[in-house]
Amino acid sequence: MNPGFLSLFSRSLYRGSAARLRSLEPTSEEYRHVHEERERFAASAIAFCLQYDDDFLWHFWRKLCRNPGERTPRRKPTVQIEPHRWCDLLLRWEKALCAVEIKIGAMLDNHQNPSEPAFWKPSGYGDFLAKQCWNQKRKGRYVVFGWEPKIVPCSKTNGLELEVKQQQWANLGDGLPSSRLTEDLATLLSSFSIGAFTFRAMKNKRLSGKLGEFGSAVMVLESVRDKLGWPESFNVKAGPEELGVYLRAYDRMKAVGGLAARLKRDNGMSQTAGVAWFGYQKRGDEREQRCVYVFCTKDRRKRLVNRLKAAKFVVDEQSGSDQDEGGGPYYAAVWEGNDRLDDITWFSQVLETAGGTS
């Protein structure tokens, strides 16, 4: 086993592995606990990089902590990890005190959420941070990092003068300095299914004929799903001779927008039908190959095939439906074409081409 953050995590007492997370019910307390443990380990790894990689430290400060137009401190910020129970990371520079709350899937509790009155009241994170700022005569800044829903700070702040910022993992990944430490960190964050880093780790991968690399194949497929806007509930599933994701335009009675809606509309599919499948599949006696099935009605198939061929993809000439009796739906199967593309790009381009224009 190679030394690194991911190896340390897998050998530690933390219980937040991706495999364990997939086995748990999303509404269970154990699921929440696993997310929290991943967040704690991620915070530790980030703090380690902040301590020993100055380029990463300044990148972190610019991308997550800095306000627009704020001048660079004359001395580099200092960092502490969980110095108090009300923050994961605490950065200090000049007259600023910046608390960073890290989220990787776990809920943002009311006492952590600046949108909620509990944040500003005694025992809330805002109240704790404000008291520290008062004691140290520093300006306070609270950064919620990795939480998707938009935060609108509650107007009932009890007079606490704190700045509130909201940042996403993509901000950290954008322009990430390249070093052995940051690449190691990116590998760890990728294993936690953080989209910006999963894509970074999996880009340029070509796995056809190599499905012994099961973990990498799953990460490639999840990266494509996330990149194209389908929710995580569309899981990667394994069959006897295939590994892939079945896509629909609806999820739990709600429409999935963007490419999902285009595939449904342009290829004539009903609201409840699937629109595509993509993944790795054996073709006859050959090794596993990347492939995409785009479902369509009989009358839309010719247009779909022409669109894919115009984009230099090779479409299987077999035109029957996926049922022996011809009951549908019909499909266009793509196995080849644009062969030099890495897997993420290849899958994405086939599906985007099949969806027509936006």
ZAVOLUM-79994 format. One record per residue (C-alpha): residue in one letter; x, y, z. Coordinates in Angstrom, 2 decimals. Layout:
{fidren 'A'; {X; Y; Z}}
...
//
This chain:
{fidren 'M'; {0.00; 0.00; 0.00}}
{fidren 'N'; {1.41; 3.37; -1.01}}
{fidren 'P'; {1.74; 5.95; 1.78}}
{fidren 'G'; {-0.62; 8.90; 1.48}}
{fidren 'F'; {-3.81; 10.44; 2.83}}
{fidren 'L'; {-6.06; 7.78; 1.34}}
{fidren 'S'; {-3.94; 4.96; 2.80}}
{fidren 'L'; {-3.97; 6.62; 6.21}}
{fidren 'F'; {-7.73; 7.01; 6.00}}
{fidren 'S'; {-8.30; 3.38; 5.04}}
{fidren 'R'; {-6.11; 2.17; 7.91}}
{fidren 'S'; {-7.55; 4.58; 10.49}}
{fidren 'L'; {-10.46; 4.23; 12.88}}
{fidren 'Y'; {-12.58; 6.49; 10.68}}
{fidren 'R'; {-15.49; 4.66; 9.07}}
{fidren 'G'; {-16.23; 6.82; 6.06}}
{fidren 'S'; {-15.15; 4.69; 3.11}}
{fidren 'A'; {-17.14; 5.03; -0.11}}
{fidren 'A'; {-17.96; 1.31; -0.07}}
{fidren 'R'; {-19.38; 1.56; 3.44}}
{fidren 'L'; {-21.41; 4.64; 2.55}}
{fidren 'R'; {-23.09; 2.88; -0.39}}
{fidren 'S'; {-24.26; 0.10; 1.92}}
{fidren 'L'; {-26.14; 2.42; 4.28}}
{fidren 'E'; {-29.63; 3.85; 4.17}}
{fidren 'P'; {-29.30; 7.61; 3.36}}
{fidren 'T'; {-31.77; 8.55; 6.11}}
{fidren 'S'; {-30.00; 6.54; 8.84}}
{fidren 'E'; {-27.98; 7.98; 11.70}}
{fidren 'E'; {-25.04; 5.79; 10.67}}
{fidren 'Y'; {-25.06; 7.35; 7.19}}
{fidren 'R'; {-24.84; 10.79; 8.76}}
{fidren 'H'; {-22.05; 9.64; 11.08}}
{fidren 'V'; {-20.01; 8.29; 8.14}}
{fidren 'H'; {-20.31; 11.64; 6.35}}
{fidren 'E'; {-19.20; 13.48; 9.47}}
{fidren 'E'; {-16.12; 11.27; 9.83}}
{fidren 'R'; {-15.14; 11.86; 6.21}}
{fidren 'E'; {-15.45; 15.60; 6.85}}
{fidren 'R'; {-13.19; 15.39; 9.90}}
{fidren 'F'; {-10.53; 13.48; 8.01}}
{fidren 'A'; {-10.77; 15.83; 5.00}}
{fidren 'A'; {-10.32; 18.80; 7.33}}
{fidren 'S'; {-7.21; 17.16; 8.80}}
{fidren 'A'; {-5.71; 16.50; 5.37}}
{fidren 'I'; {-6.44; 20.05; 4.19}}
{fidren 'A'; {-4.90; 21.49; 7.36}}
{fidren 'F'; {-1.78; 19.37; 6.83}}
{fidren 'C'; {-1.42; 20.76; 3.29}}
{fidren 'L'; {-2.02; 24.31; 4.54}}
{fidren 'Q'; {0.74; 23.85; 7.10}}
{fidren 'Y'; {3.38; 22.41; 4.76}}
{fidren 'D'; {2.59; 23.77; 1.27}}
{fidren 'D'; {2.68; 27.57; 1.04}}
{fidren 'D'; {1.37; 27.62; -2.53}}
{fidren 'F'; {-1.67; 25.67; -1.41}}
{fidren 'L'; {-2.11; 27.92; 1.62}}
{fidren 'W'; {-2.30; 31.07; -0.50}}
{fidren 'H'; {-4.55; 29.30; -3.03}}
{fidren 'F'; {-6.91; 28.30; -0.21}}
{fidren 'W'; {-6.91; 31.84; 1.15}}
{fidren 'R'; {-7.62; 33.43; -2.25}}
{fidren 'K'; {-10.30; 30.95; -3.34}}
{fidren 'L'; {-12.18; 30.43; -0.08}}
{fidren 'C'; {-11.37; 33.11; 2.49}}
{fidren 'R'; {-10.55; 36.34; 0.68}}
{fidren 'N'; {-13.10; 39.04; -0.02}}
{fidren 'P'; {-13.11; 40.73; -3.46}}
{fidren 'G'; {-10.48; 43.46; -3.52}}
{fidren 'E'; {-8.93; 42.42; -0.22}}
{fidren 'R'; {-5.18; 42.91; -0.20}}
{fidren 'T'; {-2.83; 40.02; 0.43}}
{fidren 'P'; {-1.60; 39.87; 4.04}}
{fidren 'R'; {2.05; 40.71; 4.62}}
{fidren 'R'; {2.47; 37.50; 6.59}}
{fidren 'K'; {0.97; 34.15; 5.67}}
{fidren 'P'; {-2.15; 33.09; 7.56}}
{fidren 'T'; {-1.86; 30.60; 10.39}}
{fidren 'V'; {-4.21; 27.62; 10.59}}
{fidren 'Q'; {-5.60; 25.44; 13.36}}
{fidren 'I'; {-7.70; 22.30; 13.03}}
{fidren 'E'; {-10.77; 22.06; 15.25}}
{fidren 'P'; {-9.38; 24.39; 17.90}}
{fidren 'H'; {-12.97; 24.69; 19.12}}
{fidren 'R'; {-16.06; 22.61; 18.56}}
{fidren 'W'; {-17.58; 25.40; 16.43}}
{fidren 'C'; {-15.30; 25.18; 13.41}}
{fidren 'D'; {-13.31; 22.63; 11.40}}
{fidren 'L'; {-10.51; 25.02; 10.44}}
{fidren 'L'; {-9.59; 28.39; 11.92}}
{fidren 'L'; {-7.36; 30.77; 9.96}}
{fidren 'R'; {-5.85; 34.00; 11.31}}
{fidren 'W'; {-4.22; 36.82; 9.39}}
{fidren 'E'; {-3.59; 40.41; 10.41}}
{fidren 'K'; {-6.86; 41.46; 12.11}}
{fidren 'A'; {-9.10; 38.71; 10.66}}
{fidren 'L'; {-10.35; 35.47; 12.16}}
{fidren 'C'; {-11.87; 33.05; 9.64}}
{fidren 'A'; {-13.77; 29.90; 10.66}}
{fidren 'V'; {-14.31; 27.28; 7.94}}
{fidren 'E'; {-17.09; 24.70; 8.29}}
{fidren 'I'; {-16.53; 21.77; 5.88}}
{fidren 'K'; {-19.40; 19.72; 4.45}}
{fidren 'I'; {-19.24; 16.54; 2.34}}
{fidren 'G'; {-22.83; 15.39; 2.17}}
{fidren 'A'; {-23.73; 15.74; 5.86}}
{fidren 'M'; {-26.48; 18.15; 6.84}}
{fidren 'L'; {-25.76; 21.68; 8.02}}
{fidren 'D'; {-27.35; 21.82; 11.46}}
{fidren 'N'; {-29.29; 24.90; 12.54}}
{fidren 'H'; {-26.59; 26.02; 14.99}}
{fidren 'Q'; {-24.05; 25.83; 12.09}}
{fidren 'N'; {-26.27; 27.58; 9.55}}
{fidren 'P'; {-26.17; 31.40; 9.29}}
{fidren 'S'; {-29.67; 31.25; 7.74}}
{fidren 'E'; {-31.08; 30.06; 11.08}}
{fidren 'P'; {-31.60; 32.12; 14.26}}
{fidren 'A'; {-29.94; 29.31; 16.27}}
{fidren 'F'; {-26.59; 30.16; 14.63}}
{fidren 'W'; {-26.58; 33.62; 16.21}}
{fidren 'K'; {-27.89; 32.66; 19.62}}
{fidren 'P'; {-25.83; 31.36; 22.59}}
{fidren 'S'; {-24.43; 27.90; 21.74}}
{fidren 'G'; {-24.60; 28.74; 18.03}}
{fidren 'Y'; {-21.41; 28.81; 15.96}}
{fidren 'G'; {-21.92; 32.49; 15.12}}
{fidren 'D'; {-22.14; 33.43; 18.78}}
{fidren 'F'; {-18.96; 31.47; 19.61}}
{fidren 'L'; {-17.01; 33.03; 16.74}}
{fidren 'A'; {-18.19; 36.54; 17.59}}
{fidren 'K'; {-16.99; 36.15; 21.17}}
{fidren 'Q'; {-13.55; 35.03; 19.99}}
{fidren 'C'; {-13.35; 38.01; 17.66}}
{fidren 'W'; {-14.35; 40.37; 20.45}}
{fidren 'N'; {-11.69; 38.95; 22.80}}
{fidren 'Q'; {-8.95; 39.13; 20.14}}
{fidren 'K'; {-10.12; 42.44; 18.62}}
{fidren 'R'; {-10.39; 40.85; 15.18}}
{fidren 'K'; {-12.97; 40.91; 12.41}}
{fidren 'G'; {-14.86; 37.65; 12.05}}
{fidren 'R'; {-15.55; 35.66; 8.88}}
{fidren 'Y'; {-17.51; 32.42; 8.67}}
{fidren 'V'; {-17.10; 30.24; 5.55}}
{fidren 'V'; {-19.53; 27.40; 4.81}}
{fidren 'F'; {-17.55; 25.15; 2.47}}
{fidren 'G'; {-19.19; 22.41; 0.39}}
{fidren 'W'; {-22.86; 23.02; 1.27}}
{fidren 'E'; {-24.97; 23.33; -1.91}}
{fidren 'P'; {-28.25; 25.02; -0.84}}
{fidren 'K'; {-27.93; 28.79; -0.92}}
{fidren 'I'; {-27.40; 30.45; 2.45}}
{fidren 'V'; {-29.08; 33.78; 3.18}}
{fidren 'P'; {-27.86; 35.07; 6.55}}
{fidren 'C'; {-30.66; 35.49; 9.05}}
{fidren 'S'; {-31.52; 39.12; 9.76}}
{fidren 'K'; {-31.79; 38.40; 13.49}}
{fidren 'T'; {-28.07; 38.49; 14.24}}
{fidren 'N'; {-28.35; 39.86; 17.77}}
{fidren 'G'; {-25.88; 42.56; 16.81}}
{fidren 'L'; {-23.09; 40.09; 15.91}}
{fidren 'E'; {-20.92; 41.60; 13.17}}
{fidren 'L'; {-19.72; 38.60; 11.18}}
{fidren 'E'; {-19.13; 38.23; 7.46}}
{fidren 'V'; {-20.64; 35.08; 5.95}}
{fidren 'K'; {-19.29; 33.39; 2.82}}
{fidren 'Q'; {-20.36; 30.25; 0.98}}
{fidren 'Q'; {-17.88; 28.31; -1.16}}
{fidren 'Q'; {-17.99; 25.05; -3.13}}
{fidren 'W'; {-15.43; 22.32; -3.70}}
{fidren 'A'; {-15.09; 23.46; -7.30}}
{fidren 'N'; {-13.61; 26.72; -6.00}}
{fidren 'L'; {-10.80; 24.81; -4.32}}
{fidren 'G'; {-10.22; 22.61; -7.36}}
{fidren 'D'; {-10.04; 25.56; -9.76}}
{fidren 'G'; {-6.38; 26.30; -10.42}}
{fidren 'L'; {-5.19; 23.98; -7.66}}
{fidren 'P'; {-1.37; 24.24; -7.47}}
{fidren 'S'; {0.39; 21.07; -8.54}}
{fidren 'S'; {2.56; 19.35; -5.95}}
{fidren 'R'; {2.89; 15.88; -4.47}}
{fidren 'L'; {0.85; 16.99; -1.47}}
{fidren 'T'; {-1.99; 18.54; -3.45}}
{fidren 'E'; {-2.20; 15.56; -5.81}}
{fidren 'D'; {-2.40; 13.30; -2.78}}
{fidren 'L'; {-5.14; 15.49; -1.33}}
{fidren 'A'; {-7.05; 15.41; -4.64}}
{fidren 'T'; {-6.92; 11.59; -4.62}}
{fidren 'L'; {-8.40; 11.52; -1.11}}
{fidren 'L'; {-11.19; 13.97; -1.97}}
{fidren 'S'; {-11.93; 12.03; -5.15}}
{fidren 'S'; {-12.43; 8.87; -3.07}}
{fidren 'F'; {-15.08; 10.81; -1.11}}
{fidren 'S'; {-17.03; 11.30; -4.37}}
{fidren 'I'; {-16.48; 15.06; -4.45}}
{fidren 'G'; {-17.27; 15.78; -8.09}}
{fidren 'A'; {-14.59; 18.41; -8.79}}
{fidren 'F'; {-11.86; 16.04; -7.61}}
{fidren 'T'; {-13.34; 12.81; -8.93}}
{fidren 'F'; {-13.25; 14.30; -12.41}}
{fidren 'R'; {-9.68; 15.49; -11.84}}
{fidren 'A'; {-8.56; 12.01; -10.76}}
{fidren 'M'; {-10.39; 10.15; -13.52}}
{fidren 'K'; {-9.74; 12.37; -16.54}}
{fidren 'N'; {-7.68; 10.74; -19.30}}
{fidren 'K'; {-8.65; 7.26; -18.07}}
{fidren 'R'; {-9.19; 4.56; -20.69}}
{fidren 'L'; {-10.60; 1.42; -19.07}}
{fidren 'S'; {-11.97; -0.64; -21.95}}
{fidren 'G'; {-10.90; -4.24; -21.45}}
{fidren 'K'; {-9.70; -3.46; -17.91}}
{fidren 'L'; {-12.72; -3.91; -15.71}}
{fidren 'G'; {-10.53; -5.52; -13.13}}
{fidren 'E'; {-10.14; -1.83; -12.20}}
{fidren 'F'; {-13.68; -1.91; -10.82}}
{fidren 'G'; {-13.21; 1.04; -8.47}}
{fidren 'S'; {-11.84; 3.27; -11.20}}
{fidren 'A'; {-14.64; 2.26; -13.57}}
{fidren 'V'; {-17.27; 3.21; -10.99}}
{fidren 'M'; {-15.60; 6.57; -10.44}}
{fidren 'V'; {-15.47; 7.26; -14.18}}
{fidren 'L'; {-19.18; 6.52; -14.56}}
{fidren 'E'; {-20.12; 8.57; -11.51}}
{fidren 'S'; {-18.06; 11.45; -12.88}}
{fidren 'V'; {-19.99; 11.37; -16.16}}
{fidren 'R'; {-23.32; 11.20; -14.32}}
{fidren 'D'; {-22.42; 14.15; -12.10}}
{fidren 'K'; {-20.93; 16.17; -14.95}}
{fidren 'L'; {-24.09; 15.81; -17.03}}
{fidren 'G'; {-26.46; 16.71; -14.22}}
{fidren 'W'; {-28.13; 13.48; -13.11}}
{fidren 'P'; {-28.62; 13.05; -9.34}}
{fidren 'E'; {-26.66; 10.52; -7.26}}
{fidren 'S'; {-29.76; 8.31; -7.00}}
{fidren 'F'; {-28.90; 7.04; -10.52}}
{fidren 'N'; {-26.46; 4.45; -9.22}}
{fidren 'V'; {-23.77; 2.49; -11.02}}
{fidren 'K'; {-25.05; -1.08; -11.24}}
{fidren 'A'; {-23.24; -4.27; -12.17}}
{fidren 'G'; {-24.73; -7.07; -14.28}}
{fidren 'P'; {-23.26; -10.43; -15.34}}
{fidren 'E'; {-21.24; -8.84; -18.18}}
{fidren 'E'; {-21.78; -5.12; -17.73}}
{fidren 'L'; {-21.27; -2.16; -15.44}}
{fidren 'G'; {-23.22; 1.01; -16.06}}
{fidren 'V'; {-25.81; 3.65; -15.25}}
{fidren 'Y'; {-29.43; 3.60; -16.46}}
{fidren 'L'; {-30.71; 7.13; -17.01}}
{fidren 'R'; {-34.27; 8.41; -16.85}}
{fidren 'A'; {-35.73; 11.88; -17.26}}
{fidren 'Y'; {-37.61; 11.60; -13.96}}
{fidren 'D'; {-36.36; 10.89; -10.45}}
{fidren 'R'; {-38.78; 10.23; -7.60}}
{fidren 'M'; {-41.64; 11.86; -9.50}}
{fidren 'K'; {-39.59; 14.98; -10.27}}
{fidren 'A'; {-38.31; 15.94; -13.71}}
{fidren 'V'; {-34.55; 15.98; -14.25}}
{fidren 'G'; {-33.74; 19.02; -16.38}}
{fidren 'G'; {-30.95; 19.80; -18.81}}
{fidren 'L'; {-29.66; 16.93; -20.93}}
{fidren 'A'; {-32.17; 14.46; -19.47}}
{fidren 'A'; {-35.07; 16.60; -20.71}}
{fidren 'R'; {-33.45; 17.00; -24.15}}
{fidren 'L'; {-32.93; 13.25; -24.54}}
{fidren 'K'; {-36.57; 12.62; -23.63}}
{fidren 'R'; {-37.90; 15.34; -25.92}}
{fidren 'D'; {-35.70; 14.86; -28.99}}
{fidren 'N'; {-35.93; 11.07; -29.02}}
{fidren 'G'; {-39.65; 10.81; -28.34}}
{fidren 'M'; {-39.54; 9.02; -25.00}}
{fidren 'S'; {-42.38; 9.08; -22.46}}
{fidren 'Q'; {-42.09; 10.61; -19.01}}
{fidren 'T'; {-41.57; 7.27; -17.27}}
{fidren 'A'; {-39.27; 5.59; -19.80}}
{fidren 'G'; {-35.50; 5.44; -19.64}}
{fidren 'V'; {-33.58; 7.72; -21.98}}
{fidren 'A'; {-30.12; 6.09; -22.07}}
{fidren 'W'; {-27.69; 3.59; -20.57}}
{fidren 'F'; {-23.93; 4.06; -20.56}}
{fidren 'G'; {-21.09; 2.00; -19.20}}
{fidren 'Y'; {-18.82; -0.96; -19.93}}
{fidren 'Q'; {-20.20; -4.11; -21.53}}
{fidren 'K'; {-18.87; -7.24; -23.19}}
{fidren 'R'; {-19.45; -7.35; -26.93}}
{fidren 'G'; {-19.72; -10.94; -28.07}}
{fidren 'D'; {-16.55; -12.77; -27.10}}
{fidren 'E'; {-14.54; -9.56; -26.93}}
{fidren 'R'; {-13.29; -7.78; -23.85}}
{fidren 'E'; {-15.38; -5.20; -22.06}}
{fidren 'Q'; {-15.89; -2.05; -24.09}}
{fidren 'R'; {-17.34; 1.35; -23.34}}
{fidren 'C'; {-20.75; 1.76; -24.89}}
{fidren 'V'; {-23.89; 3.91; -24.84}}
{fidren 'Y'; {-27.47; 2.93; -25.59}}
{fidren 'V'; {-29.73; 5.87; -26.42}}
{fidren 'F'; {-33.41; 4.95; -26.38}}
{fidren 'C'; {-35.84; 6.37; -28.90}}
{fidren 'T'; {-39.08; 5.74; -30.73}}
{fidren 'K'; {-39.03; 3.96; -34.07}}
{fidren 'D'; {-39.72; 7.13; -36.07}}
{fidren 'R'; {-36.97; 9.12; -34.29}}
{fidren 'R'; {-34.21; 6.53; -34.68}}
{fidren 'K'; {-32.98; 7.59; -38.12}}
{fidren 'R'; {-32.53; 11.20; -37.05}}
{fidren 'L'; {-30.73; 10.10; -33.88}}
{fidren 'V'; {-28.37; 7.80; -35.80}}
{fidren 'N'; {-27.57; 10.51; -38.35}}
{fidren 'R'; {-26.78; 12.97; -35.57}}
{fidren 'L'; {-24.36; 10.52; -33.93}}
{fidren 'K'; {-22.68; 9.61; -37.21}}
{fidren 'A'; {-22.22; 13.28; -38.09}}
{fidren 'A'; {-20.25; 13.60; -34.83}}
{fidren 'K'; {-17.94; 10.75; -36.00}}
{fidren 'F'; {-19.38; 8.05; -33.73}}
{fidren 'V'; {-19.99; 4.53; -35.03}}
{fidren 'V'; {-23.56; 3.32; -34.48}}
{fidren 'D'; {-24.47; -0.38; -34.41}}
{fidren 'E'; {-26.48; -1.11; -37.55}}
{fidren 'Q'; {-28.85; -3.42; -35.70}}
{fidren 'S'; {-32.03; -1.36; -35.53}}
{fidren 'G'; {-34.44; -3.57; -33.57}}
{fidren 'S'; {-35.87; -2.69; -30.18}}
{fidren 'D'; {-34.43; -4.04; -26.95}}
{fidren 'Q'; {-37.26; -6.55; -26.73}}
{fidren 'D'; {-37.37; -9.70; -28.86}}
{fidren 'E'; {-40.95; -9.04; -29.94}}
{fidren 'G'; {-40.12; -5.53; -31.11}}
{fidren 'G'; {-42.21; -3.81; -28.46}}
{fidren 'G'; {-39.64; -1.08; -27.86}}
{fidren 'P'; {-38.15; 1.10; -27.01}}
{fidren 'Y'; {-35.87; 1.28; -30.02}}
{fidren 'Y'; {-32.30; 2.39; -29.51}}
{fidren 'A'; {-29.05; 3.49; -31.08}}
{fidren 'A'; {-26.03; 1.64; -29.69}}
{fidren 'V'; {-22.62; 3.36; -29.87}}
{fidren 'W'; {-19.49; 1.29; -29.33}}
{fidren 'E'; {-16.80; 3.03; -31.33}}
{fidren 'G'; {-15.75; 6.29; -32.96}}
{fidren 'N'; {-13.58; 9.13; -31.63}}
{fidren 'D'; {-11.52; 6.34; -30.10}}
{fidren 'R'; {-8.71; 8.55; -28.82}}
{fidren 'L'; {-10.98; 10.32; -26.35}}
{fidren 'D'; {-10.67; 9.44; -22.68}}
{fidren 'D'; {-13.68; 7.66; -21.19}}
{fidren 'I'; {-15.30; 10.61; -19.41}}
{fidren 'T'; {-15.12; 12.78; -22.52}}
{fidren 'W'; {-16.28; 9.95; -24.81}}
{fidren 'F'; {-19.35; 9.05; -22.74}}
{fidren 'S'; {-20.22; 12.73; -22.28}}
{fidren 'Q'; {-19.93; 13.58; -25.97}}
{fidren 'V'; {-22.07; 10.63; -27.08}}
{fidren 'L'; {-24.86; 11.57; -24.67}}
{fidren 'E'; {-24.67; 15.28; -25.41}}
{fidren 'T'; {-24.74; 14.63; -29.15}}
{fidren 'A'; {-27.73; 12.30; -28.73}}
{fidren 'G'; {-29.57; 15.04; -26.84}}
{fidren 'G'; {-29.43; 17.43; -29.77}}
{fidren 'T'; {-29.34; 21.16; -29.28}}
{fidren 'S'; {-30.35; 22.80; -26.01}}
//
